[in-house]
Amino acid sequence: MDKNDIVIEQVKEFSEEVAEAISKFVVQLGDRYQPFTQDSLREIINSSESYLFIARHNTTKEIAGMIFEIIYRIPYTTKAYVEDLFIDEKFRKMGIATRLFQKAVDTAREHKAAYIDFTSKPYRVEGNSLYEKLGFKKRETNVYRLHL
């Protein structure tokens, strides 16, 4: 397959096909994630701050990957946060992650975000290398989470 066969599109309308594809991706992320439902997709699409982009193969119409972005206002600026970049195994090494991330960057710029934040686990060596190649800098910060 050729990377030129991939189109990046924003999901703006509900489709069972997209909900099913994302559900399969989320399952592969591990058992700590809650199931992705059709209502989850509707909620994302209906939010003015959420942006879901998918990579689709032109010929087969398969969904090859996704990236989720939130762009929102905080007291002193507008910021973006990227979550859940995922590429289906059979479509990896085709530059799709780069194209999805570039779409997220372009969208953040269009909305005048000052910066984009995201996290990546240290053992994801290839991913971390990609982010640095794209110009992202590692931040010295602590990440905290409270499970509710």
BALOBA-1460 file (C-alpha; in Angstrom, 3 decimals):
// residues 148
<rec num="1" residu="m" x="0.000" y="0.000" z="0.000"/>
<rec num="2" residu="d" x="1.094" y="3.508" z="-0.774"/>
<rec num="3" residu="k" x="0.865" y="6.337" z="1.765"/>
<rec num="4" residu="n" x="-0.639" y="8.511" z="-0.975"/>
<rec num="5" residu="d" x="-3.677" y="6.236" z="-0.827"/>
<rec num="6" residu="i" x="-4.482" y="7.638" z="2.630"/>
<rec num="7" residu="v" x="-6.830" y="10.576" z="3.176"/>
<rec num="8" residu="i" x="-7.150" y="12.443" z="6.476"/>
<rec num="9" residu="e" x="-10.675" y="13.533" z="7.296"/>
<rec num="10" residu="q" x="-12.431" y="15.112" z="10.253"/>
<rec num="11" residu="v" x="-15.358" y="13.118" z="11.583"/>
<rec num="12" residu="k" x="-18.271" y="15.547" z="11.617"/>
<rec num="13" residu="e" x="-21.212" y="13.155" z="11.408"/>
<rec num="14" residu="f" x="-22.038" y="9.987" z="13.266"/>
<rec num="15" residu="s" x="-21.406" y="6.697" z="11.510"/>
<rec num="16" residu="e" x="-21.534" y="3.172" z="12.861"/>
<rec num="17" residu="e" x="-18.455" y="2.381" z="10.766"/>
<rec num="18" residu="v" x="-16.355" y="5.013" z="12.564"/>
<rec num="19" residu="a" x="-17.725" y="4.046" z="15.988"/>
<rec num="20" residu="e" x="-16.860" y="0.392" z="15.327"/>
<rec num="21" residu="a" x="-13.339" y="1.212" z="14.096"/>
<rec num="22" residu="i" x="-12.593" y="3.401" z="17.111"/>
<rec num="23" residu="s" x="-14.003" y="0.756" z="19.421"/>
<rec num="24" residu="k" x="-11.521" y="-1.749" z="17.958"/>
<rec num="25" residu="f" x="-8.653" y="0.708" z="18.404"/>
<rec num="26" residu="v" x="-9.602" y="1.441" z="22.024"/>
<rec num="27" residu="v" x="-9.684" y="-2.281" z="22.857"/>
<rec num="28" residu="q" x="-6.111" y="-2.575" z="21.585"/>
<rec num="29" residu="l" x="-5.011" y="0.215" z="23.935"/>
<rec num="30" residu="g" x="-5.533" y="-2.045" z="26.935"/>
<rec num="31" residu="d" x="-8.109" y="-3.293" z="29.382"/>
<rec num="32" residu="r" x="-8.128" y="-0.156" z="31.535"/>
<rec num="33" residu="y" x="-10.169" y="1.734" z="28.959"/>
<rec num="34" residu="q" x="-13.942" y="1.870" z="29.065"/>
<rec num="35" residu="p" x="-15.761" y="0.583" z="25.994"/>
<rec num="36" residu="f" x="-16.235" y="3.129" z="23.252"/>
<rec num="37" residu="t" x="-19.905" y="3.467" z="22.374"/>
<rec num="38" residu="q" x="-21.988" y="5.088" z="19.694"/>
<rec num="39" residu="d" x="-23.043" y="7.658" z="22.291"/>
<rec num="40" residu="s" x="-19.357" y="8.416" z="22.945"/>
<rec num="41" residu="l" x="-18.861" y="9.224" z="19.265"/>
<rec num="42" residu="r" x="-21.970" y="11.394" z="19.192"/>
<rec num="43" residu="e" x="-20.733" y="13.295" z="22.244"/>
<rec num="44" residu="i" x="-17.348" y="13.945" z="20.584"/>
<rec num="45" residu="i" x="-18.943" y="15.092" z="17.328"/>
<rec num="46" residu="n" x="-21.375" y="17.401" z="19.137"/>
<rec num="47" residu="s" x="-18.704" y="19.077" z="21.255"/>
<rec num="48" residu="s" x="-17.438" y="22.410" z="19.946"/>
<rec num="49" residu="e" x="-14.023" y="21.700" z="21.521"/>
<rec num="50" residu="s" x="-13.454" y="18.162" z="20.192"/>
<rec num="51" residu="y" x="-11.846" y="17.186" z="16.914"/>
<rec num="52" residu="l" x="-11.631" y="13.595" z="15.752"/>
<rec num="53" residu="f" x="-9.557" y="12.911" z="12.672"/>
<rec num="54" residu="i" x="-9.311" y="9.575" z="10.914"/>
<rec num="55" residu="a" x="-6.993" y="8.274" z="8.244"/>
<rec num="56" residu="r" x="-8.865" y="6.371" z="5.548"/>
<rec num="57" residu="h" x="-7.481" y="4.227" z="2.742"/>
<rec num="58" residu="n" x="-8.836" y="5.602" z="-0.544"/>
<rec num="59" residu="t" x="-9.296" y="2.275" z="-2.292"/>
<rec num="60" residu="t" x="-10.424" y="-0.071" z="0.468"/>
<rec num="61" residu="k" x="-12.116" y="2.685" z="2.545"/>
<rec num="62" residu="e" x="-10.648" y="1.065" z="5.679"/>
<rec num="63" residu="i" x="-10.004" y="3.317" z="8.652"/>
<rec num="64" residu="a" x="-6.252" y="3.113" z="9.132"/>
<rec num="65" residu="g" x="-5.838" y="5.355" z="12.164"/>
<rec num="66" residu="m" x="-7.136" y="8.188" z="14.280"/>
<rec num="67" residu="i" x="-6.148" y="11.114" z="16.446"/>
<rec num="68" residu="f" x="-8.295" y="13.032" z="18.909"/>
<rec num="69" residu="e" x="-7.761" y="16.691" z="19.772"/>
<rec num="70" residu="i" x="-9.370" y="19.098" z="22.191"/>
<rec num="71" residu="i" x="-8.970" y="22.849" z="21.725"/>
<rec num="72" residu="y" x="-10.134" y="24.992" z="24.594"/>
<rec num="73" residu="r" x="-9.790" y="28.317" z="26.313"/>
<rec num="74" residu="i" x="-8.048" y="28.722" z="29.656"/>
<rec num="75" residu="p" x="-7.785" y="32.079" z="31.483"/>
<rec num="76" residu="y" x="-4.679" y="33.302" z="29.713"/>
<rec num="77" residu="t" x="-4.692" y="31.581" z="26.306"/>
<rec num="78" residu="t" x="-6.162" y="28.928" z="24.055"/>
<rec num="79" residu="k" x="-4.519" y="25.546" z="24.156"/>
<rec num="80" residu="a" x="-4.818" y="22.182" z="22.447"/>
<rec num="81" residu="y" x="-4.422" y="18.712" z="23.826"/>
<rec num="82" residu="v" x="-3.934" y="15.596" z="21.721"/>
<rec num="83" residu="e" x="-5.019" y="12.137" z="22.828"/>
<rec num="84" residu="d" x="-5.170" y="8.667" z="21.368"/>
<rec num="85" residu="l" x="-3.067" y="8.720" z="18.252"/>
<rec num="86" residu="f" x="-3.559" y="5.220" z="16.918"/>
<rec num="87" residu="i" x="-2.511" y="3.525" z="13.677"/>
<rec num="88" residu="d" x="-3.774" y="0.058" z="12.770"/>
<rec num="89" residu="e" x="-0.863" y="-2.387" z="12.649"/>
<rec num="90" residu="k" x="-1.242" y="-3.164" z="8.951"/>
<rec num="91" residu="f" x="-0.954" y="0.534" z="8.078"/>
<rec num="92" residu="r" x="2.081" y="1.393" z="10.188"/>
<rec num="93" residu="k" x="5.334" y="2.711" z="8.701"/>
<rec num="94" residu="m" x="3.467" y="4.651" z="6.004"/>
<rec num="95" residu="g" x="3.730" y="8.146" z="7.493"/>
<rec num="96" residu="i" x="0.099" y="8.178" z="8.619"/>
<rec num="97" residu="a" x="0.937" y="9.205" z="12.202"/>
<rec num="98" residu="t" x="2.864" y="12.192" z="10.858"/>
<rec num="99" residu="r" x="-0.056" y="13.225" z="8.670"/>
<rec num="100" residu="l" x="-2.582" y="12.858" z="11.491"/>
<rec num="101" residu="f" x="-0.387" y="14.864" z="13.847"/>
<rec num="102" residu="q" x="0.090" y="17.536" z="11.187"/>
<rec num="103" residu="k" x="-3.695" y="17.797" z="10.822"/>
<rec num="104" residu="a" x="-3.964" y="18.300" z="14.594"/>
<rec num="105" residu="v" x="-1.244" y="20.984" z="14.480"/>
<rec num="106" residu="d" x="-2.931" y="22.769" z="11.566"/>
<rec num="107" residu="t" x="-6.285" y="22.704" z="13.363"/>
<rec num="108" residu="a" x="-4.752" y="24.093" z="16.559"/>
<rec num="109" residu="r" x="-3.164" y="26.913" z="14.547"/>
<rec num="110" residu="e" x="-6.476" y="27.686" z="12.825"/>
<rec num="111" residu="h" x="-8.026" y="28.105" z="16.283"/>
<rec num="112" residu="k" x="-5.127" y="30.276" z="17.443"/>
<rec num="113" residu="a" x="-3.982" y="27.841" z="20.130"/>
<rec num="114" residu="a" x="-0.736" y="28.894" z="21.787"/>
<rec num="115" residu="y" x="0.542" y="25.329" z="22.102"/>
<rec num="116" residu="i" x="-0.316" y="21.641" z="21.991"/>
<rec num="117" residu="d" x="0.253" y="19.305" z="24.914"/>
<rec num="118" residu="f" x="0.123" y="15.523" z="24.982"/>
<rec num="119" residu="t" x="1.727" y="12.667" z="26.828"/>
<rec num="120" residu="s" x="3.611" y="9.644" z="25.584"/>
<rec num="121" residu="k" x="4.982" y="6.757" z="27.576"/>
<rec num="122" residu="p" x="8.803" y="6.562" z="27.594"/>
<rec num="123" residu="y" x="8.843" y="2.999" z="26.215"/>
<rec num="124" residu="r" x="7.175" y="4.185" z="22.990"/>
<rec num="125" residu="v" x="10.552" y="4.894" z="21.458"/>
<rec num="126" residu="e" x="9.405" y="5.223" z="17.841"/>
<rec num="127" residu="g" x="6.542" y="7.516" z="18.768"/>
<rec num="128" residu="n" x="8.720" y="9.745" z="20.930"/>
<rec num="129" residu="s" x="11.272" y="9.964" z="18.147"/>
<rec num="130" residu="l" x="8.519" y="11.006" z="15.724"/>
<rec num="131" residu="y" x="7.265" y="13.745" z="18.048"/>
<rec num="132" residu="e" x="10.754" y="15.207" z="18.332"/>
<rec num="133" residu="k" x="11.147" y="15.112" z="14.529"/>
<rec num="134" residu="l" x="7.870" y="17.033" z="14.283"/>
<rec num="135" residu="g" x="9.328" y="19.766" z="16.510"/>
<rec num="136" residu="f" x="7.773" y="18.880" z="19.844"/>
<rec num="137" residu="k" x="9.929" y="19.360" z="22.929"/>
<rec num="138" residu="k" x="9.840" y="17.168" z="25.999"/>
<rec num="139" residu="r" x="8.577" y="19.095" z="29.014"/>
<rec num="140" residu="e" x="9.926" y="18.767" z="32.494"/>
<rec num="141" residu="t" x="6.721" y="18.344" z="34.425"/>
<rec num="142" residu="n" x="4.894" y="15.905" z="36.623"/>
<rec num="143" residu="v" x="1.686" y="14.356" z="35.403"/>
<rec num="144" residu="y" x="-0.871" y="13.586" z="38.079"/>
<rec num="145" residu="r" x="-4.101" y="11.646" z="37.861"/>
<rec num="146" residu="l" x="-6.939" y="11.052" z="40.270"/>
<rec num="147" residu="h" x="-9.137" y="8.104" z="39.289"/>
<rec num="148" residu="l" x="-12.802" y="8.864" z="39.922"/>
